[in-house]
Amino acid sequence: MRPARRFHLLLPPDFESRLRDFAERRGVTLAAALRECASEGMAGSDSERDPRPAESPLIVATLLAAEHAVLMVASILPEGDRRRRELAAQASVAAQERIGIVEADAQ
């Protein structure tokens, strides 16, 4: 058996929190939870039955800009946060319709 190798990772706070929850639910250490997640992730990426396209930096930047705009507007409007939550489902439907239109135009 080969000697173990150490890796030092900087995790975003939300990822660290999710990893800690994952480890706690399974009753394992953080290192074991991280190994399990990495193993599952690599196994999933090798799978032919569930290919997932890589996230485009353009898609991530677009989503970030849209979310930033929504939060800015919500911060200005009276009860903006409540309205943002109420309209989330409608926004999802509108986004799916927009994707359909863009895809149809691209063909």
N, C-alpha and C positions, 0 to 999 in steps of 0.2 A: 504494500500500500504506500502511495506517495505521501510525503509530508503535507500537512495542511498549509494553505496560503492565506494570509490576512489581506483584507481589502478594507479601506477606509472610505466610507460613503457619506456624502452630505445629502440628506433627504429633506424635501420640503416639509414644513410642519404638519400639513394635512396627511401626507403619506406616512410620516412617522407615527402619527396618531392611529391611522388605520392599521399599520403594521403592529403596533402595540396591542390594539384590540384583537387582531387576528391571533397573535401569540397567546394572549390571555384566554381567549375562547378555546384554544387547543391545549392549553396548559404546558406550553413549551417556552424556551428562551427566545429572545429576539433573534439571535443568530440562527436558531433552528427554524423559526418562522420565515426569516429572510431566505434561507436555503430552500425551504419548501416552495415559497412563492417563485423563486428563480427557476427551480426545477419545473414547476408547472408551466411557467411562462415559456421556457425553452421547449418543453414538450408540446405545448400548444402551437408554437411557431413552426414546429416541424410537421404538424398535422396537415394533411392534404384536405381533410374534410371541413376545416374551419379557417380558410385563409382570410386574414385581415389585412387590408391595405395599410401601408405606412401613412401616418398622419403628415399631411403637407404643412410646411411652415406657413404657407399662405392661408390655409384653412384655420390654423391656430391663431394667426394674427387677426384674421377677419372676425373670428368668434370673440377674441379679446376686445377688439374695438367696439363690437356690437354690445357686449356686456358692459363695457365702460360707459357707453352712451346711455344705456338703460339706467345704470346706477346714478349717473349724473342727473338725469331728468327726475328720477325718483327722489333724489336728495333735495330738489328744488320745490317740487309740488307738495301741497298739503296732503298728508296721508299717502305720499308717493310710494312708500314701501308696501303698504297694503294693496294699493292698486296694481303694483308690479306683480305681486303674488297672484292676485285675482286674474290678471291677463296672461299669465304664463301659459295656460293651456291653449288659449286662442293664438298666442304667438307661435306655439309649436305647430299648430295646424297651418297657419299662414306660411311658416318656413317650409313645411313639407310641400305645400302648393307651389311656392316660389321655386323650390328645387325641381319640381316636375316641369315647370315652365322653362327654366333655364336648360334642363336636359333636353327638352323637346326642341328648343331653339338651336341647340348645339348639333342636332342630328340633321 
